[in-house]
Amino acid sequence: MSYISQIRALRPFDLHKDHKSGLTEEEFRTRCSGSPIWHSVDLGDLFIEGRRKNSQVLAHEMRCAALPDLRGKSVLDIGAFTGWYSFEAERRGAAHVVALDYYSWAVDWPKLTAYMAEQKAAGRIGDPHHPPAHILDDVRQPGRLVFDVTKEVLHSKVDPVLSRIEEYNPEHRFDVVFYLGVLYHSENPFSSLQKVASLTGERLIIETLGIYYPDLEHRPLWEFFADDSINRDITTWWAPTEKALIDMLKAVGFKNIDITCGADHLSAAAKSKPGQIRIWAHATR
């Protein structure tokens, strides 16, 4: 079974399953020219492989995400970027989906790429989350192009909101919140989780970079990275052990934490030495 088939088989049902995009892959990519297709795009009759999260990566992620029944639920996707999980929630029957992002949408990616290359050539580490002002455009939102094209082609009702999570204050909590690949970029992870908890009504689904130390699995440790050694990104700052993530989630108000993917998925050889892992968890009250 192909990875695309694996992804689709995990869906209890799919509102966009029989969608006819009317596009070729070349036409879709042309419409998104200038904005990277980091995450794959599923248009029903057309599947576009993402540069970073292709179907193989997403097939694994979707198993780790272990999405609950979303029918009739309100969903908030924090750090939505190109919108894979936002549209996934909609296609699984969520009643209302908000895709929230700031940095990835406001940034002009070709300009950012040029800036980072210039900094590297000069022997400096560029900060991709705090680039020069000319790289950010809150009005045109050049980094939202792939999301917008996907939304248009799918005739989607997902609601995009340009905002930093710290400044987002909706009238009501969301039944389910996705907080995927964001925590390790937070300057203050505890404050960030407090904010996320305040937006969560029933369930938080979180994914983050983590660390594993043999014989220290039960210690609530956080590692801080002061350079760009992780993913060549100076804003990849934090990595917790599973125990540290669980304890912090409990500290911000969640009672039940279920690790759906983490150290248990490491091979025996990998468990014999310290290493980085990806941690997926569900947190409920």
C-alpha positions in Angstrom: 0.0 0.0 0.0 1.4 3.4 -1.0 1.9 6.1 1.7 -0.9 8.1 0.2 -3.2 5.2 0.5 -2.1 4.7 4.1 -3.0 8.3 4.9 -6.4 8.0 3.3 -7.1 4.7 5.0 -6.7 6.3 8.4 -9.6 8.6 7.8 -12.9 7.4 9.1 -14.5 9.4 6.3 -13.4 12.2 4.0 -15.5 15.1 2.9 -13.1 15.9 0.1 -12.5 12.3 -1.0 -14.3 12.7 -4.3 -13.3 16.3 -4.9 -12.3 17.2 -8.4 -9.6 19.8 -8.5 -9.5 20.2 -12.2 -5.8 20.9 -12.0 -2.6 19.2 -12.9 0.3 19.1 -10.5 2.2 21.5 -12.7 -0.7 24.0 -12.7 -1.0 23.8 -8.9 2.7 24.3 -8.4 2.7 27.2 -10.9 -0.1 28.9 -8.9 2.0 28.5 -5.7 5.2 29.8 -7.4 7.3 31.7 -5.0 5.9 30.0 -1.9 7.4 26.6 -0.7 5.1 23.6 -0.6 6.5 22.4 2.7 3.6 20.1 3.6 1.9 17.8 1.1 -1.5 18.8 -0.3 -4.4 16.4 -0.8 -6.9 17.7 -3.3 -8.9 14.4 -3.7 -8.0 13.6 -7.3 -4.6 15.1 -7.0 -1.9 14.6 -4.2 1.0 17.1 -4.2 4.1 15.8 -2.4 5.5 18.4 0.1 9.2 19.3 0.2 9.6 18.6 3.9 6.5 16.6 4.8 5.9 14.2 2.0 3.4 11.3 2.0 5.9 9.0 3.8 6.5 11.5 6.7 2.8 12.3 6.9 1.7 8.6 7.0 3.9 8.2 10.1 2.7 11.5 11.6 -1.0 10.7 11.0 -0.6 7.5 13.0 1.1 9.3 15.8 -1.5 12.1 15.8 -4.2 9.5 16.5 -6.9 12.1 15.7 -10.1 11.6 17.6 -13.6 11.9 16.1 -13.8 15.5 15.0 -17.3 15.5 13.7 -19.1 18.7 14.9 -16.1 19.9 16.8 -14.4 23.3 16.7 -10.7 23.0 15.9 -7.8 25.4 16.2 -4.6 24.7 14.3 -1.8 26.8 15.8 1.1 27.2 13.3 -1.0 26.0 10.4 1.5 27.1 7.6 0.3 25.4 4.4 -2.7 23.9 6.3 -2.4 20.1 6.1 -3.9 19.6 9.6 -6.4 22.4 9.2 -7.8 20.8 6.0 -7.5 17.4 7.6 -9.8 18.5 10.5 -12.3 19.9 8.0 -12.3 16.8 5.8 -13.0 14.7 9.0 -16.1 16.7 9.7 -15.1 19.5 12.1 -17.8 22.1 12.2 -15.4 25.1 12.5 -11.7 25.2 11.9 -9.4 28.2 12.5 -5.9 28.1 10.9 -3.7 30.4 13.0 -0.2 31.5 11.9 1.9 34.6 11.8 5.6 34.1 10.9 5.1 31.5 8.1 2.4 33.6 6.4 3.8 37.1 6.8 7.3 36.2 5.6 8.4 36.5 2.0 10.2 33.1 1.6 12.5 33.9 -1.4 13.6 37.1 0.4 14.1 35.1 3.6 16.2 32.5 1.8 18.4 35.2 0.3 18.8 36.8 3.7 19.8 33.6 5.4 22.4 32.8 2.7 23.8 36.3 3.1 24.2 35.9 6.8 25.9 32.5 6.4 28.3 33.9 3.8 29.2 36.6 6.3 29.9 34.1 9.0 26.8 35.0 11.0 23.7 33.0 12.1 20.6 34.6 10.6 17.4 34.6 12.7 14.6 33.4 10.5 11.9 34.3 13.0 13.1 37.9 13.4 14.3 38.9 10.0 14.7 42.4 8.6 11.5 44.3 8.2 11.5 44.2 4.4 11.1 40.4 4.6 7.7 40.6 6.5 4.5 41.7 4.9 1.4 41.5 7.2 -0.9 42.8 4.4 0.0 40.7 1.4 1.0 37.7 3.5 3.1 36.1 0.7 3.8 33.0 2.8 0.1 32.1 2.9 -0.1 31.4 -0.9 -0.1 27.6 -0.7 -2.8 27.7 2.0 -4.9 30.1 0.0 -4.7 28.1 -3.3 -5.5 24.9 -1.4 -8.5 26.6 0.3 -9.8 27.9 -3.0 -9.4 24.6 -4.9 -11.1 22.6 -2.1 -13.9 25.2 -1.7 -12.9 25.0 2.0 -14.5 26.9 4.8 -11.3 26.8 7.0 -10.9 30.3 8.6 -7.3 31.7 8.3 -6.3 34.1 11.1 -3.0 36.0 11.0 -1.9 36.4 14.6 0.8 35.5 17.0 -0.5 33.0 19.5 0.3 35.4 22.4 -2.0 38.0 20.8 -4.9 35.7 19.8 -8.0 36.1 22.0 -11.1 34.5 20.6 -14.4 34.7 22.3 -14.6 30.9 23.0 -12.4 28.0 23.6 -11.9 25.4 20.9 -13.0 21.7 21.5 -9.7 20.5 20.0 -6.4 22.4 19.6 -3.5 21.3 17.4 -0.1 22.6 18.6 2.3 20.8 16.3 5.9 21.7 15.7 5.7 25.0 17.6 6.6 24.5 21.3 10.4 24.2 20.6 10.3 27.6 18.9 8.8 29.3 22.0 11.0 31.7 23.9 9.1 30.7 27.1 7.5 27.3 26.7 5.7 27.4 30.0 3.9 30.7 29.2 3.2 29.4 25.7 1.6 26.2 27.1 -0.5 28.3 29.5 -1.8 30.3 26.6 -2.6 27.2 24.6 -4.3 25.6 27.6 -6.5 28.7 27.9 -7.7 28.1 24.3 -8.4 24.4 24.8 -11.8 23.2 25.7 -11.5 19.4 25.5 -8.3 18.1 24.0 -4.9 19.3 23.1 -2.8 17.4 20.5 0.8 18.4 20.7 3.9 17.5 18.9 7.4 18.7 19.7 11.1 18.0 19.4 12.2 16.0 22.5 15.2 14.4 24.0 15.9 10.9 25.3 18.5 10.0 27.9 19.0 6.3 28.8 18.2 5.7 32.5 16.8 9.2 32.9 13.4 8.6 31.4 11.7 9.6 34.6 13.5 12.9 35.0 11.7 16.1 33.9 14.6 17.6 31.9 14.7 20.3 29.3 17.6 20.9 27.0 18.3 24.4 25.6 20.1 25.0 22.3 21.8 28.4 22.0 22.8 28.0 18.3 21.5 26.7 15.0 22.7 23.2 15.5 19.2 21.8 15.3 17.7 22.0 11.8 20.0 25.0 11.1 17.5 27.1 12.9 18.5 29.4 15.7 14.9 29.5 17.0 14.9 25.8 17.7 15.6 26.3 21.4 13.9 23.7 23.6 13.6 19.9 23.8 12.0 18.2 26.8 12.1 14.6 28.0 8.7 12.9 27.9 8.4 13.4 31.7 9.2 17.1 31.4 6.5 17.6 28.8 3.9 15.6 30.8 4.7 17.6 34.0 4.4 20.9 32.2 1.1 20.0 30.6 -0.2 19.0 34.0 1.1 22.3 35.5 -1.0 24.3 33.0 -4.2 22.4 33.8 -4.4 19.1 32.0 -5.0 16.0 34.1 -4.6 13.2 31.6 -1.6 13.0 29.3 -1.3 10.2 26.7 2.0 9.9 24.8 1.0 8.5 21.4 4.6 8.5 20.0 7.9 9.0 21.6 10.8 7.0 23.1 8.8 3.7 22.9 9.2 3.8 19.2 13.0 3.9 19.4 15.0 0.8 18.5 17.1 -1.0 21.1 20.3 0.5 19.6 18.8 4.1 19.7 17.8 3.6 23.3 21.4 2.8 24.3 22.5 6.4 23.8 21.2 10.0 24.2 19.3 11.4 21.2 16.6 13.6 19.9 13.1 12.3 19.4 9.7 13.6 18.3 7.0 13.4 21.0 3.3 13.3 20.2 0.8 13.6 23.0 -2.9 14.1 23.8 -3.8 16.2 26.8 -7.3 16.4 28.3 -8.8 17.9 31.4 
